[in-house]
Amino acid sequence: MVIPLGALRLASSNAHKARELERALPGWTVELLEADEFPPEDGETYFENALIKARFGRSWASPDELVLGEDSGIEAAVLGGRPGIHSARWGKPGSSVDRLLRELEGKNDRRARYVCELVCLLPDGTELRARGTLEGEVVRERRGTGGFGYDPVFVPEGETSTVAELGDEWKATNSHRARAALKLLEEFLGG
């Protein structure tokens, strides 16, 4: 299935995610869904949460739009994969990174990974799905001013800088979200 370049409607209010996805999908524009409220993310997996968002977006978007649902998180190995699907809500607003650092305090195993699941619903009801991961580790203190979320404490495998230090250009081709977007692009292009 070859889908012409165009616009995607992201079922989210997170402008950072929209810009990151747009950088990762050359030739596409990614616009946020204009909804007052979004459904609860009560799925048990990233895929289920992304699908909930995509289906919600499909009900709001115009019939000819492609709708994208996204769910992502960070999984710390020593914490049994937590916070995982609860990453965005793992603490009081703005304190999720602090909670992760507290929970890892005194732990030598700092391995973690970012996970992103994308679900795209086409106007004809076809569902495309893509997943991207990025292995790395959590450092002991925040470093850098770029990115968002856990980026100031996550160092990708093979790097010495946090994602916040590596910046948006690096994220456009290397982040978990970019990797999922690349796989989705392959689906769009008939891969």
MOURUR-V402004 format. One record per residue. N is the residue number from 1. RES is the residue in one letter. PSI is psi as a letter, one per 30 degrees, with the letter a starting at -180 (999 if undefined). OMEGA is omega in degrees with one decimal (NA if undefined). Layout:
{{N & RES & PSI & OMEGA} {N & RES & PSI & OMEGA}}
This chain:
{{1 & M & k & 177.8} {2 & V & k & -177.8} {3 & I & k & -179.3} {4 & P & l & 177.2} {5 & L & k & -179.4} {6 & G & b & -176.3} {7 & A & k & 172.5} {8 & L & k & 176.4} {9 & R & j & -179.3} {10 & L & k & -179.6} {11 & A & i & -176.6} {12 & S & l & 171.8} {13 & S & g & -176.3} {14 & N & j & -178.7} {15 & A & e & 178.2} {16 & H & e & -179.9} {17 & K & e & 179.4} {18 & A & e & -179.0} {19 & R & e & 179.3} {20 & E & e & 177.9} {21 & L & e & 179.8} {22 & E & e & 176.9} {23 & R & e & -177.9} {24 & A & f & -178.6} {25 & L & i & -177.4} {26 & P & k & 179.0} {27 & G & f & 178.8} {28 & W & l & 168.2} {29 & T & k & -179.9} {30 & V & j & -177.6} {31 & E & k & 178.8} {32 & L & k & 174.5} {33 & L & k & -179.5} {34 & E & i & 178.7} {35 & A & k & 179.5} {36 & D & e & -179.3} {37 & E & l & 177.1} {38 & F & l & -178.6} {39 & P & l & 176.7} {40 & P & k & 177.1} {41 & E & i & -174.3} {42 & D & g & 174.7} {43 & G & l & -179.6} {44 & E & f & 179.3} {45 & T & l & 175.0} {46 & Y & e & -179.4} {47 & F & e & -179.1} {48 & E & e & 179.2} {49 & N & e & 177.8} {50 & A & e & 179.3} {51 & L & e & 176.4} {52 & I & e & -179.0} {53 & K & e & -178.8} {54 & A & e & 179.3} {55 & R & e & 175.8} {56 & F & e & 179.0} {57 & G & e & 179.3} {58 & R & e & -179.3} {59 & S & f & -179.7} {60 & W & e & -173.3} {61 & A & l & 175.9} {62 & S & l & -172.3} {63 & P & f & -176.7} {64 & D & g & -177.5} {65 & E & k & 169.7} {66 & L & k & -176.1} {67 & V & k & -176.5} {68 & L & k & 171.5} {69 & G & k & -177.7} {70 & E & k & 169.8} {71 & D & k & -176.7} {72 & S & l & 178.6} {73 & G & a & 177.5} {74 & I & k & -178.9} {75 & E & j & 177.8} {76 & A & k & -175.5} {77 & A & e & -175.5} {78 & V & f & 177.8} {79 & L & g & 178.4} {80 & G & g & 179.2} {81 & G & g & 176.4} {82 & R & l & 3.5} {83 & P & f & 174.2} {84 & G & b & -176.2} {85 & I & f & 179.2} {86 & H & g & -173.2} {87 & S & e & -176.9} {88 & A & f & -175.9} {89 & R & g & -173.0} {90 & W & i & -177.0} {91 & G & l & 175.5} {92 & K & l & 179.6} {93 & P & k & 178.4} {94 & G & g & -175.7} {95 & S & g & -176.8} {96 & S & e & 179.3} {97 & V & e & 178.7} {98 & D & e & 179.7} {99 & R & e & 179.0} {100 & L & e & 179.6} {101 & L & e & 177.9} {102 & R & e & -177.3} {103 & E & f & 179.7} {104 & L & f & -178.5} {105 & E & k & -180.0} {106 & G & f & -179.5} {107 & K & k & 177.2} {108 & N & f & 178.9} {109 & D & j & -176.9} {110 & R & g & -177.9} {111 & R & k & 179.1} {112 & A & l & 173.1} {113 & R & k & 171.1} {114 & Y & k & 177.7} {115 & V & k & 175.4} {116 & C & k & 175.5} {117 & E & k & 176.7} {118 & L & k & 173.3} {119 & V & k & 178.4} {120 & C & k & 176.6} {121 & L & k & 179.7} {122 & L & l & -179.7} {123 & P & e & -179.1} {124 & D & g & 178.9} {125 & G & f & 177.8} {126 & T & k & -179.7} {127 & E & k & 174.5} {128 & L & k & -175.5} {129 & R & k & 177.5} {130 & A & k & -178.9} {131 & R & k & 175.9} {132 & G & k & 176.8} {133 & T & l & 177.1} {134 & L & j & -179.5} {135 & E & l & 177.5} {136 & G & b & 178.5} {137 & E & l & 179.3} {138 & V & k & 177.5} {139 & V & l & -171.9} {140 & R & f & 178.3} {141 & E & l & -178.9} {142 & R & k & 175.4} {143 & R & k & 175.6} {144 & G & l & -176.7} {145 & T & f & -179.1} {146 & G & l & 175.8} {147 & G & a & -179.2} {148 & F & l & 178.6} {149 & G & b & -175.8} {150 & Y & g & -176.5} {151 & D & e & -179.1} {152 & P & f & -179.0} {153 & V & g & -176.4} {154 & F & k & 176.2} {155 & V & j & 179.3} {156 & P & l & 176.5} {157 & E & k & 179.5} {158 & G & f & 179.9} {159 & E & l & 174.7} {160 & T & f & -179.4} {161 & S & l & 174.1} {162 & T & l & 176.5} {163 & V & e & 178.0} {164 & A & e & 176.9} {165 & E & e & -178.5} {166 & L & e & 172.6} {167 & G & l & -173.4} {168 & D & e & -179.3} {169 & E & e & 178.0} {170 & W & e & -178.5} {171 & K & e & -175.8} {172 & A & f & 180.0} {173 & T & f & -171.9} {174 & N & f & -175.0} {175 & S & l & 175.5} {176 & H & e & 179.6} {177 & R & e & 178.0} {178 & A & e & 179.5} {179 & R & e & 176.3} {180 & A & e & -179.8} {181 & A & e & 178.4} {182 & L & e & 177.7} {183 & K & e & 177.4} {184 & L & e & 177.8} {185 & L & e & 176.6} {186 & E & e & 176.2} {187 & E & e & 179.1} {188 & F & e & -174.7} {189 & L & g & 175.4} {190 & G & g & -176.5} {191 & G & 999 & NA}}
